Amino acid sequence: MSEQAQTVAYLGPEASFSHVAASEFFTKETLLPHQTIPDCIEAVANGKVDYAIVPLENALEGSVPLTIDYLFHGDELFIGAEVLLPIEQHLLIHEQNKDKVKDVTAIMSHPHALAQCHKFFQYHYHGTPLVPRTSTAEAARYVAEHPEENIAAIANRFAVKKYDLHLAEERVHDFHFNHTRFVVLSKENMTFDKLGRRETPKTMLMIRLPEDDESGMLHRILSVFAWRRLNLSKIESRPLKTGLGDYFFIADVLEDETHPMMKGALEELAALGCVVRSFGTYYVYDYS
């Protein structure tokens, strides 16, 4: 009897960027679309799927707050891999409306995708309503299912074929270097060993400052990494949701969490009174 295929939750529907990232990374697993990022995260947290792949950060629009907040406040999950995917945005319209593309009554897509095309809208569709949807693919599907509405979607090339749409305008994003970081989540602290991974390991930490926060505490925390020569590729703050001015910090450290220097850093952070949560060590897979 053959083993049952493992399952992966992604932000759907089909032909979303999350679907593309999942298809690049997972070749044998069963991919299951979910309506929202929280749905994906809760599916793996509740054991309904083996993995979830969700967007974490875009090169133009920054971090995806919904992902970070659910990881911090939700059940304990680990990052098994990071998938780096180039992002190209295109203007899509229903085939029967392709001659009326200049007169569309609305343009819809994921909020990040709409923000990535701000200059294009400013010059070509100034004043046209921009309608947020849960994903670029969901916007494309809506356009395909409502030919009576002269509306357009911002989505990728896969959506053109999947939903039989007309590609009205190519590469409408404002900047050509546009990538999104996706993370693969699981309930186990694990890493993948696939072709194409970068050599440098990465560990994401979420750090909460001591309640009796002292002046210069953030500097002391950064010094924990600096004198050990542990390179931080990213650090940012997010509201703790306990009161105005309360934050936690996300830090990406380019080192394995089992390295002696990393162990020492975690011990010193604990001695300073910080609450630290590690999401495990993982590697980056670049599909540019």
matplotlib code that plots the C-alpha trace (Angstrom):
import matplotlib.pyplot as plt

x = [0.0, 1.4, 1.9, -0.8, 0.5, 1.2, -1.0, -0.2, -2.4, -1.9, -3.7, -6.0, -7.7, -5.6, -3.1, -2.4, 1.2, 1.1, -0.1, 2.9, 5.3, 3.8, 4.0, 7.7, 8.6, 6.3, 6.3, 4.6, 2.4, -1.3, -1.9, -5.1, -6.4, -7.7, -9.5, -7.3, -3.8, -5.3, -7.2, -3.8, -2.1, -4.9, -5.1, -1.6, -1.9, -5.0, -3.4, -5.7, -2.7, 1.0, 2.3, 1.1, 2.9, 2.1, 3.5, 5.8, 7.3, 7.3, 10.3, 8.1, 5.4, 7.3, 6.1, 2.7, 1.3, -1.4, 1.1, 3.4, 0.6, -0.9, 2.5, 3.2, -0.2, -1.2, -0.2, 3.4, 4.6, 8.0, 9.4, 10.8, 11.8, 11.7, 10.6, 11.7, 9.5, 9.7, 6.5, 5.1, 1.7, -0.4, -3.8, -6.4, -9.9, -12.7, -12.3, -15.6, -14.6, -11.1, -12.0, -13.3, -10.3, -9.8, -13.3, -13.2, -15.3, -13.1, -9.7, -9.5, -6.7, -4.9, -4.1, -0.4, -0.7, -2.7, -0.1, 2.6, 1.0, 0.3, 2.1, 0.4, -3.0, -2.0, -1.1, -3.6, -6.6, -6.6, -9.9, -10.9, -11.9, -9.5, -11.2, -9.3, -9.8, -8.3, -5.8, -4.8, -6.3, -9.6, -9.8, -9.1, -11.7, -14.3, -13.6, -13.9, -17.3, -18.8, -18.4, -21.4, -19.2, -16.5, -13.9, -10.2, -7.9, -4.2, -2.8, -0.1, 0.3, -1.0, -4.3, -4.7, -4.7, -6.5, -9.5, -9.4, -8.8, -7.4, -3.9, -4.6, -1.3, 1.9, 4.2, 2.2, 4.1, 6.0, 9.4, 11.0, 12.8, 9.8, 10.0, 7.9, 9.2, 7.0, 7.5, 6.6, 5.1, 4.7, 4.1, 7.5, 10.9, 12.4, 14.3, 14.0, 16.8, 16.0, 18.0, 18.5, 18.8, 21.1, 24.0, 23.4, 21.0, 18.5, 16.6, 13.7, 13.2, 10.4, 11.5, 9.4, 11.1, 11.0, 8.0, 10.2, 11.7, 14.8, 16.4, 18.7, 17.3, 17.0, 20.7, 21.6, 19.6, 21.4, 24.7, 24.0, 24.2, 26.8, 29.7, 29.1, 29.3, 25.8, 24.4, 20.9, 19.4, 16.2, 14.7, 11.4, 8.7, 5.0, 2.3, 2.0, -1.8, -1.7, -1.5, -0.3, 3.5, 3.9, 5.8, 7.6, 10.5, 11.1, 14.8, 16.2, 19.6, 21.8, 22.9, 21.7, 20.0, 22.2, 25.4, 27.2, 27.1, 23.3, 22.8, 24.8, 22.8, 19.5, 20.7, 21.8, 18.5, 16.7, 19.1, 18.1, 14.4, 13.4, 10.8, 12.2, 10.5, 12.4, 10.7, 13.6, 16.4, 15.6, 17.1, 16.1, 15.1, 15.3, 13.1, 14.0]
y = [0.0, 3.4, 6.1, 8.8, 12.1, 14.9, 17.9, 21.6, 24.6, 27.7, 31.0, 30.3, 30.0, 28.3, 30.5, 32.8, 33.6, 31.4, 28.6, 29.2, 29.2, 26.0, 24.3, 25.3, 23.9, 20.9, 18.4, 15.3, 16.7, 17.5, 21.3, 22.5, 26.1, 28.1, 31.4, 33.4, 33.4, 32.7, 29.7, 28.3, 28.8, 27.3, 24.3, 23.3, 24.2, 22.0, 19.1, 19.3, 19.6, 18.7, 22.1, 25.6, 28.1, 31.7, 35.1, 36.8, 39.8, 41.6, 43.6, 46.6, 46.6, 45.1, 42.5, 40.9, 41.9, 39.2, 36.4, 37.8, 38.5, 35.0, 33.4, 35.4, 35.2, 31.7, 28.1, 27.1, 26.5, 26.3, 27.5, 24.7, 26.7, 30.1, 30.3, 33.4, 34.1, 36.9, 38.8, 40.2, 41.9, 42.1, 43.8, 41.2, 41.6, 39.3, 38.4, 39.9, 43.3, 43.5, 46.4, 48.4, 48.1, 51.8, 52.3, 49.7, 50.6, 49.0, 47.2, 44.5, 42.5, 41.7, 45.0, 44.4, 43.9, 47.0, 49.0, 47.6, 49.2, 52.7, 54.6, 52.7, 53.5, 57.1, 57.6, 55.4, 54.8, 57.9, 57.9, 54.3, 52.5, 49.9, 47.0, 44.8, 41.0, 38.1, 37.2, 38.1, 34.8, 35.4, 38.8, 37.1, 34.4, 37.1, 38.9, 35.7, 34.9, 38.4, 39.3, 41.7, 43.9, 45.8, 45.3, 44.3, 42.3, 42.6, 39.1, 36.8, 35.0, 31.7, 33.4, 34.3, 30.7, 29.3, 31.7, 32.3, 36.0, 38.6, 40.0, 43.7, 45.1, 43.3, 44.1, 47.0, 46.9, 50.1, 48.5, 45.6, 44.0, 42.7, 39.5, 37.9, 35.7, 32.8, 30.5, 26.9, 26.2, 22.9, 21.7, 20.1, 21.8, 20.5, 21.6, 20.5, 19.3, 20.1, 21.1, 24.9, 25.9, 28.6, 27.7, 30.2, 29.0, 31.4, 31.5, 33.8, 35.0, 36.9, 38.9, 40.5, 43.0, 42.8, 44.3, 46.7, 48.0, 50.1, 52.8, 51.4, 47.9, 47.5, 48.5, 45.9, 43.3, 44.2, 44.0, 40.4, 39.6, 42.1, 41.0, 37.4, 38.5, 37.1, 38.8, 40.1, 40.3, 41.9, 43.5, 45.1, 45.8, 44.9, 46.0, 43.6, 44.4, 44.9, 48.7, 51.7, 51.7, 48.0, 46.1, 42.8, 42.5, 40.1, 39.3, 37.2, 35.8, 34.2, 31.3, 27.9, 28.0, 25.1, 27.0, 27.7, 31.5, 31.3, 29.3, 31.8, 34.7, 33.1, 32.5, 36.1, 37.4, 35.3, 36.7, 40.2, 39.3, 38.9, 36.4, 34.8, 32.5, 30.7, 29.5, 27.1, 27.1, 26.9, 27.6, 29.8, 28.4, 31.0, 30.5, 33.8]
z = [0.0, -1.0, 1.6, 1.6, 0.0, 2.4, 2.2, 1.9, 2.6, 0.5, 0.0, -3.0, -5.2, -7.9, -9.8, -6.8, -6.1, -3.1, -5.4, -7.7, -4.7, -3.4, -6.8, -7.1, -3.7, -3.3, -6.2, -4.7, -2.0, -2.4, -2.6, -0.9, -1.5, 1.5, 1.5, 3.9, 5.5, 8.9, 7.4, 6.1, 9.5, 11.5, 9.1, 9.9, 13.6, 14.0, 12.1, 9.1, 6.8, 7.1, 5.9, 5.1, 2.8, 3.4, 2.3, 4.9, 3.2, -0.1, -1.4, -2.1, 0.5, 3.4, 5.9, 5.8, 9.2, 9.2, 8.9, 11.6, 14.1, 13.7, 14.2, 17.3, 19.0, 17.6, 18.3, 18.3, 14.7, 13.1, 9.8, 7.7, 4.6, 2.9, -0.7, -2.6, -5.7, -8.3, -8.6, -11.9, -11.9, -15.0, -15.9, -16.8, -18.1, -19.4, -23.1, -24.1, -22.5, -24.0, -26.2, -23.2, -21.0, -20.9, -19.4, -16.6, -13.6, -11.1, -10.6, -8.0, -6.4, -3.1, -1.3, -1.6, -5.4, -5.8, -3.8, -6.1, -9.1, -7.7, -10.5, -13.2, -11.7, -11.2, -14.9, -16.6, -14.3, -12.0, -10.1, -11.0, -7.8, -6.5, -4.8, -2.4, -2.6, -0.5, -3.2, -6.8, -8.0, -6.3, -8.1, -11.4, -10.8, -9.9, -13.2, -15.1, -13.4, -13.9, -17.6, -17.2, -15.1, -17.0, -14.3, -14.3, -12.1, -11.2, -11.2, -12.6, -15.9, -14.5, -13.8, -17.5, -18.5, -15.5, -15.8, -19.5, -19.3, -21.6, -20.8, -21.3, -20.0, -19.0, -16.0, -14.5, -11.2, -10.4, -9.8, -11.7, -8.7, -6.9, -4.9, -2.1, 0.7, 1.5, 4.6, 4.9, 8.3, 10.2, 13.8, 13.9, 14.1, 10.9, 7.8, 4.1, 2.0, -1.6, -4.6, -5.0, -1.4, -0.3, 1.9, 4.8, 7.4, 8.9, 12.2, 12.9, 16.5, 18.1, 21.1, 23.8, 26.0, 29.8, 31.4, 33.4, 30.2, 30.9, 28.9, 26.2, 26.4, 22.6, 22.3, 24.8, 22.9, 19.6, 21.4, 22.3, 18.6, 17.7, 19.9, 18.9, 15.2, 14.5, 11.5, 11.6, 8.1, 9.4, 12.6, 12.9, 15.5, 15.7, 18.2, 21.1, 21.2, 25.0, 24.9, 22.9, 22.8, 23.5, 20.9, 20.1, 17.7, 14.9, 14.1, 11.3, 12.3, 9.7, 11.8, 13.0, 16.3, 17.5, 16.9, 20.2, 19.7, 19.1, 22.2, 24.1, 22.6, 23.6, 27.1, 27.5, 26.2, 28.8, 31.5, 30.4, 31.1, 27.4, 26.3, 23.1, 20.7, 18.0, 14.8, 14.1, 11.6, 7.9, 4.4, 1.5, -1.8, -4.6, -7.7, -9.5]

ax = plt.figure().add_subplot(projection="3d")
ax.plot(x, y, z, "-o")
ax.set_aspect("equal")
plt.show()
